[in-house]
Amino acid sequence: MVNVKRKGSRREREVRDILEAWGYYVTKAGGSLGRYDLVAVPRRGKIDVLVIQVKSNRIRKKE
């Protein structure tokens, strides 16, 4: 079984890579086990800051 923290970190990197491909600057939020895992800011255009909590324990269905 994969270590839970390692699994979460791997998923955070996957999400970071997707956001960077979409044109965001992404950084890991400070603090372990905080409310948010990643903070993303667009490189261009409207400034909408994204704060993201990444979950890796289940797959969510689209609504």
N, CA, C and O of each residue as an XYZ file, in Angstrom:
252
protein
N       0.844     -1.186      0.000
C       0.000      0.000      0.000
C       0.887      1.247      0.000
O       1.880      1.319      0.725
N       0.515      2.214     -0.816
C       1.280      3.447     -0.930
C       1.056      4.296      0.312
O      -0.066      4.411      0.806
N       2.124      4.885      0.806
C       2.037      5.792      1.937
C       1.038      6.906      1.602
O       1.101      7.489      0.520
N       0.128      7.199      2.519
C      -0.952      8.167      2.270
C      -0.393      9.550      1.941
O      -0.870     10.203      1.013
N       0.608      9.999      2.689
C       1.179     11.320      2.448
C       1.870     11.375      1.084
O       1.777     12.377      0.376
N       2.555     10.307      0.726
C       3.228     10.237     -0.576
C       2.195     10.257     -1.707
O       2.393     10.911     -2.731
N       1.102      9.537     -1.506
C       0.030      9.494     -2.508
C      -0.561     10.890     -2.701
O      -0.803     11.318     -3.829
N      -0.790     11.593     -1.594
C      -1.325     12.951     -1.674
C      -0.372     13.904     -2.373
O      -0.797     14.735     -3.176
N       0.915     13.787     -2.071
C       1.917     14.643     -2.715
C       1.980     14.382     -4.211
O       2.119     15.312     -5.005
N       1.878     13.124     -4.590
C       1.902     12.778     -6.013
C       0.698     13.399     -6.725
O       0.829     13.939     -7.823
N      -0.461     13.319     -6.100
C      -1.674     13.891     -6.702
C      -1.568     15.412     -6.792
O      -2.012     16.001     -7.778
N      -0.987     16.055     -5.779
C      -0.789     17.505     -5.817
C       0.099     17.893     -6.994
O      -0.171     18.885     -7.670
N       1.155     17.122     -7.246
C       2.036     17.400     -8.383
C       1.294     17.248     -9.707
O       1.501     18.034    -10.631
N       0.428     16.237     -9.800
C      -0.359     16.045    -11.023
C      -1.264     17.254    -11.278
O      -1.351     17.747    -12.402
N      -1.933     17.721    -10.227
C      -2.825     18.883    -10.358
C      -2.008     20.124    -10.701
O      -2.419     20.922    -11.543
N      -0.849     20.295    -10.053
C       0.036     21.434    -10.344
C       0.429     21.442    -11.820
O       0.382     22.483    -12.474
N       0.814     20.284    -12.336
C       1.235     20.191    -13.736
C       0.101     20.565    -14.692
O       0.336     21.224    -15.705
N      -1.112     20.151    -14.377
C      -2.271     20.497    -15.208
C      -2.498     22.007    -15.196
O      -2.685     22.620    -16.248
N      -2.481     22.600    -14.011
C      -2.707     24.046    -13.906
C      -1.612     24.833    -14.619
O      -1.901     25.839    -15.267
N      -0.365     24.394    -14.509
C       0.727     25.072    -15.209
C       0.534     24.976    -16.721
O       0.812     25.936    -17.440
N       0.066     23.842    -17.206
C      -0.208     23.682    -18.637
C      -1.330     24.622    -19.086
O      -1.370     25.028    -20.247
N      -2.225     24.963    -18.187
C      -3.328     25.886    -18.482
C      -2.914     27.352    -18.341
O      -3.725     28.249    -18.571
N      -1.653     27.599    -17.963
C      -1.160     28.974    -17.898
C      -1.160     29.606    -16.520
O      -1.193     30.832    -16.412
N      -1.125     28.822    -15.480
C      -1.090     29.347    -14.115
C       0.303     29.216    -13.513
O       1.035     28.273    -13.816
N       0.662     30.171    -12.659
C       1.786     30.001    -11.754
C       1.215     29.271    -10.551
O       0.176     29.673    -10.028
N       1.862     28.221    -10.105
C       1.324     27.412     -9.011
C       2.389     27.233     -7.940
O       3.556     26.982     -8.242
N       1.974     27.365     -6.688
C       2.869     27.107     -5.570
C       2.142     26.267     -4.534
O       0.917     26.308     -4.420
N       2.907     25.521     -3.797
C       2.335     24.723     -2.718
C       2.065     25.666     -1.549
O       2.926     26.457     -1.166
N       0.879     25.575     -0.995
C       0.512     26.426      0.138
C       1.365     26.056      1.347
O       1.698     24.887      1.541
N       1.712     27.033      2.144
C       2.540     26.788      3.321
C       1.812     25.983      4.377
O       0.589     26.050      4.497
N       2.560     25.238      5.122
C       1.978     24.471      6.225
C       1.512     23.099      5.812
O       0.882     22.925      4.769
N       1.823     22.149      6.624
C       1.407     20.778      6.371
C      -0.011     20.584      6.880
O      -0.363     21.070      7.954
N      -0.811     19.885      6.121
C      -2.187     19.562      6.507
C      -3.050     20.798      6.731
O      -3.926     20.806      7.595
N      -2.796     21.842      5.945
C      -3.586     23.059      6.053
C      -4.892     22.949      5.295
O      -5.237     21.890      4.772
N      -5.607     24.050      5.242
C      -6.902     24.080      4.571
C      -6.750     23.911      3.057
O      -7.569     23.244      2.425
N      -5.708     24.511      2.473
C      -5.481     24.430      1.034
C      -4.115     23.829      0.757
O      -3.187     23.975      1.554
N      -3.997     23.149     -0.381
C      -2.742     22.522     -0.769
C      -1.975     23.349     -1.795
O      -0.749     23.444     -1.730
N      -2.692     23.943     -2.736
C      -2.066     24.688     -3.826
C      -2.709     26.059     -3.968
O      -3.893     26.243     -3.689
N      -1.893     27.026     -4.415
C      -2.384     28.356     -4.762
C      -1.950     28.606     -6.199
O      -0.781     28.425     -6.537
N      -2.890     29.024     -7.049
C      -2.597     29.238     -8.466
C      -3.060     30.626     -8.900
O      -4.154     31.070     -8.553
N      -2.192     31.306     -9.675
C      -2.485     32.640    -10.191
C      -2.248     32.608    -11.699
O      -1.215     32.105    -12.142
N      -3.185     33.134    -12.500
C      -2.991     33.106    -13.950
C      -1.817     33.984    -14.373
O      -1.551     35.019    -13.763
N      -1.122     33.561    -15.418
C       0.019     34.330    -15.932
C      -0.434     35.582    -16.662
O       0.274     36.588    -16.676
N      -1.614     35.522    -17.268
C      -2.130     36.652    -18.048
C      -3.618     36.826    -17.786
O      -4.299     35.928    -17.291
N      -4.097     38.020    -18.137
C      -5.539     38.251    -18.076
C      -6.031     38.575    -16.679
O      -5.285     39.063    -15.830
N      -7.278     38.298    -16.469
C      -7.963     38.589    -15.214
C      -7.280     37.862    -14.054
O      -6.921     36.690    -14.170
N      -7.110     38.556    -12.959
C      -6.448     37.965    -11.795
C      -7.487     37.283    -10.911
O      -8.151     37.927    -10.098
N      -7.613     36.004    -11.080
C      -8.459     35.171    -10.229
C      -7.541     34.165     -9.555
O      -7.016     33.260    -10.204
N      -7.353     34.324     -8.267
C      -6.489     33.412     -7.525
C      -7.286     32.164     -7.170
O      -8.401     32.255     -6.657
N      -6.712     31.009     -7.443
C      -7.340     29.738     -7.091
C      -6.650     29.176     -5.860
O      -5.423     29.108     -5.807
N      -7.430     28.779     -4.881
C      -6.896     28.034     -3.734
C      -7.537     26.655     -3.801
O      -8.759     26.531     -3.884
N      -6.707     25.626     -3.765
C      -7.171     24.281     -4.087
C      -6.802     23.302     -2.991
O      -5.669     23.278     -2.510
N      -7.768     22.504     -2.610
C      -7.510     21.381     -1.715
C      -7.616     20.121     -2.568
O      -8.667     19.832     -3.139
N      -6.521     19.379     -2.646
C      -6.459     18.193     -3.496
C      -6.822     16.966     -2.669
O      -6.295     16.760     -1.576
N      -7.723     16.162     -3.202
C      -8.104     14.894     -2.570
C      -7.662     13.758     -3.473
O      -7.810     13.837     -4.692
N      -7.129     12.719     -2.892
C      -6.658     11.601     -3.712
C      -7.272     10.275     -3.295
O      -6.841      9.221     -3.763
N      -8.263     10.312     -2.431
C      -8.810      9.058     -1.920
C     -10.012      8.539     -2.691
O     -10.464      7.420     -2.447
N     -10.541      9.338     -3.625
C     -11.691      8.868     -4.387
C     -11.804      9.670     -5.677
O     -11.210     10.740     -5.816
N     -12.568      9.142     -6.605
C     -12.823      9.828     -7.868
C     -14.207     10.450     -7.785
O     -15.183      9.773     -7.461
N     -14.287     11.730     -8.077
C     -15.576     12.413     -8.055
C     -16.202     12.363     -9.430
O     -15.523     12.533    -10.443
N     -17.485     12.130     -9.458
C     -18.220     12.155    -10.718
C     -18.603     13.587    -11.031
O     -18.881     14.378    -10.130
N     -18.616     13.921    -12.333
C     -19.061     15.248    -12.739
C     -20.540     15.385    -12.449
O     -21.308     14.436    -12.611
N     -20.932     16.571    -12.020
C     -22.345     16.825    -11.716
C     -23.081     17.260    -12.946
O     -24.283     17.520    -12.887
